[in-house]
Amino acid sequence: MPSIQHHIGYARFLLDFFSTLLVHSPIDAVLKDVAEYVRSGKCVLFLGAGVHSPPPSEEDVRERVLAAVERQVEKLPEHIRQPTRDQLFAEQLELAEQKLRPFRIAYPAANAPPRGAMLAAKLAEGSEYAKQFPNQPPPHLSRAATHFEFVKGRPKLVQLIREQVENGRAPSPVLNALAQLPFALIITTNYDQLLETALRAIPKRFSANVYTPDESVATPGIDEEPNVDVPTILKIHGDIEAPESIVVTDEDYIQFLQRMGDKDGVNPVHSDVKFYLNAYSGQSGQPIRFNSARRSDAIRPARPVHFGRGSGGQSRATTCAGSVSVVMSSRGRTRTWC
């Protein structure tokens, strides 16, 4: 009968084998493709709140390592499964923690702005949402913000959001790295100014174009054609420094989608930006439609809006659960990675 050490060795081999599969999976080809377009300055960067995500917590790492080990030992004979599991778990957990420890020191969780669910929880707590709706599940961001605004008013809603995205927050290593890359156009749903902070630290000049809900206000154009040396930032969900621009409640999202259908000149997305996106997506004859998201998307949590080609060559807007996305053109087709 094979020894316990034999089974441990085999299970360790499986872990290494599956890790190799992951590293050399087809995603590698995609990343090389993306890297080449980024290098040539032909990518548009989309950013969401997840770009600030800190390294996983110790509890999260334990759960993930345990799940991976359990999958590898589940088919071993029962009498050696537990000791094999225990030894592999201890080894893999220590290895993971050694790799993550420097990142936790470099970017503590306290430096990261909250993601949508965390911000929603803060708003729900502040408005006592659970007390009014005791049998309802925790609300998503737009619903929590709507309730908070109803109970406490818009100024206090904006104040709480400002506290959450500004106080003690810092750009993540990922954001700092992205700021160094040659993106001419950056579209973000984040309210904070951490991207601007990261760009200034390089230093790199940039121009910002912030969404406004006021349909009577002319949309500012781009002073100069977007280029990798002076990128243009399009803040489609507003900026905390312009409180009226924040898109966070159900009503805000509905108005946001309606505004995307406004004519050029007052459309929140200036025609210069649309032209630039069209040029990179290979759709110069088919303008990208910024108002084609489904009505139901207006009451969902804040997520990036991505633009791609639908059936029959029609452009379309879609939402993606990812927080960093790249859209680029290849032979007249738009490809989006989330």
N, C-alpha and C positions, 0 to 999 in steps of 0.2 A: 504493500500500500504506500503511495507517495506520502512523504513527510509534510508536516505543516509548512516547513520552510520552502518546500517545492511549490506548494500552492500559493504561498506568499509571493514567491518569485514569479509565478505565472500571472498572478493578479497584477503585480507591479508591471509586468510586461504589457498586459492589456491596457493599463492606464497610460503607459508611455506610447503604446501603439495608437490609442484613440486620440491622444494629444497630438501625435504626428499627423493623424488624419485631419484634425481640426486646423493645424497650422498650414497644411498643404492642401486644403480643400479648394473647391472652385472659387471661393471668395477671394483667394489670392490673385487670380486673374482679373477679377473685378477691381480689386484695390490697385493693381498695377495700372489698369486702364484709367482709373480715377486719378492716380498720382501723375500720370502723364498729362492729363488735361489740366490739373492744378498747376503743374510746373509751367505749362505754356500760357497760363493766365486765362484759360477758357472755361472756367467753372464759376457758377453762381453758388454761393454758400448760404444755406438756410440754417438758422440757429433757433433752438428752443431752450427751455429752462434746464434740460438735462445736461447741457454742456458744462454746467457748474457742479455736476454730481461728484461728491467726494468718493474716495476709495470705499469699498464695502466694509461694513462694520465687522467686528470679530464674530458676532452672532451670525451674521449673514454668511460669512466665510465658512463657519462651522457647518451650517446647514447645507451649503453647496458641496463641500468636501465630503460630508457624510453621504449625501445623495449619490455622488459619483462613486464612492467606495462601495456603497450598497449594491449598485448596479453591477459592479464587477465581481462581487463575491456571491451573488444570489444563487448561482448554479453550482457552487461548491458543495461538497458533502456536508451535511448538517453538523457533524461532530467537529469539523475544523473551521466552519464558517465564522463563528464568533471570534476565536483568537486571531484569525487572518484579518477579519474586519478591524479589530481593535488596533493591531499593529500597523496596518496600512493607513488607517485613519490618523493615528498619531504622527506617522511620517509625513503624509500629504498635508496635514494641517500645519505642521511646523514649517514645511517648505513654502506653503502659501503665505503664512504670516511673515516669514523672512523677506519675501518679495514685496509684500504690501507695506511693511513697517515704514520704510523711508517715505512712501507716498503719503501715509497718514500724518507723518511729521511735517511734510512739505505743504499739505493742504488739509488742515483739520476740518471736520464736518461743520464746525461753528462758522467757518469762513464762507460756506456755500449758501446762496439764497435758496429759499424753499422751492421745491417743485410744486406742481399744481395741487396734488393731494394734500401736501403739508400746509400750503397756504389756505386751502379750503378748510382744513381742520382748524386753523387759527381763526379764520373768519367765523366759522360755525360756533366756536367756543365764545368768541366775543359777542355774538348776537344771541346766544343761548338757543341755538337752532334746535337742539335735541329736546329742550324743555317744551318747545311749541309743537314739535313733531316727534314724539317719543317712539313711535313705531316705524319711523322711516329710517332707511339706511343712511350712512353719512353722505352729505350732499357733495356733488362735484363742484368745481371752482365757480362756474358762472351762477349756479343755484345758490351757493353759500354767499357769494358776493351780492346777489340780488336781495337775499334776506337781510344781510348786514346793512345794506343801503336803506332798505325799508325801515329797519328798526332804529338805526343810528344816524342815517344821513350820508350823503356823498363825501363831505369833507373828512369825516372820521374814517370812512372806507379808504380813501386815498392816503390818509395819515398812517393807517395800519399797514397798508401795502408798502408805503415808503419805509417804514421801520423794518419791515421784513426783508426788503431787497437791498437796503442801503447800510443799515447799522452793522458795522464790523464785517462787512462782506468784502471779498477780494476775488479777482479773476482766478479761475482754476488753471492748473498747468495746461489742460487741454485748450482752454480759451487763449491763453498766452501763446501756445504753439500755433493755433489757427491764425492768430493776429499776425504772425510772422510770414504766413504763406501768401502767395500772390493772388488774392481775390480782388477783382475790380468792383464787384457788387455783392453786398452782404444783406440778406433779408432776415430779419429777426422778429420774433414775437415777444421778446423779453422787454420788460419795463425798465430794468436797471441800466446803469451806464458803465457796466463792467467791461463791455467790449471796447467802449471809448477809452476807458482807463488802460486797457491792455495795449491799444494802438498808440496812445500817448507815451507809454513807457518805452516804446521801441527806439526812437519816436517815429511815428508815421502820421502824416496828415490825412484827413478824411473829411467828407461832408456827410451830413445827416439829413434825412428827409423823414419827418414824423407825421404819422396819420393824424388827421383832424376830423371830428364828427360834424363840423360846421360846413354844410354844403354851400354856403355863400363865400367861403374863403378859397381864393385861388391857390391851386397846388403849386408850390415852388418847383422850378425846373432844376436841372443839373447844371451847375456853373460851368463845368467842363466835362468832357466825355469820361465816363468811369474808366479808371485805369488802375493797375496794380500798385502804383506809387501813391495815388490819392484815391482810395476806395470810397464808394458811396454806400452809406448804410440806409436801408429802408426799414423803418420801425413801424410795421404794419399794425401792431397792437398798442402803439403809443409809447410815451416816455414819461417816467415818473417826474421829470422836471417840467412837464406840461400836463398837469393833473386832468385837464379836460379831455386829453387825448386817450386816456387809459381805456382799453377794451377788456372788461372783466365781468360785467353782469349780463344776464340774458338779453336785456334791452340793448346793451352795447354791441353784442354780437349780431343781433338782428340788424341794427343800424349799420354796422360795419359791412355786412353783406349787401345791404341795399346801396350803400355809398359806392361800392365797387362797380355798380352799374351806371354811375353818373357819367355825363359826357366829359370829354377831355377839357382841361382847364380847371374843372372843379373836382374831377375824379381824384381820390386820395393817392392813386398811383399815377404819377405824371407820365405823359406820353413818351417822354425821353426814356424813362425806365422800361416802359412796355416795349419800345423799339429795341432797346438793348437786349431785353429778354428774348424777344422774337428773333433777333439776329443770331443769338447763341443757340436757340432751339431749332434753327433751320426752318422757321415758319413765317418768313417775312410777309407772305401773302395771307396768312391766317393769324390775325391778332389774338393774343392770349386773352381769355375771358376771365376776369378776376371775380365775377359775380355769379359763377355757375355752380357754386357749392350748394348742396341740398339745404333746404330751410331747416331741417332737423339739426344740422351741424351748428346752428346758431346757439343752441342751448347745451352744447357739450363743453367739456373743459377746454382750456386754452391749448391748442395744438398747432404746430406749424401748418401753413397752407402750402401745398406743393403744386406745381404746374406741370402737366404732361400732355401727351397726345392721346386722345380717345379714339374710338372706332371711327372709321371713315375719314381719318386725318383731322378730325375736329379737336381743337385744344380743349382742355378741361382743367378744373381745379379739384384737387383731392386733398384729404387730410391724412396725416401720417402720425402714428403714435411715437415715432422716433424723434429725437431732439436735435440731431445734426443730419443734414441732408445735402447732397450735392446734385445739381442738375447740369447736364452738359449735352452738347450736340454731337451726334456722330452720323454722318451720311444722311442728314435731314431728319433724324429721329431724336426725340428727347428721351433721355434716360434719367430716372430719378432713383437714388439710393437713400434709404432711410436708416 
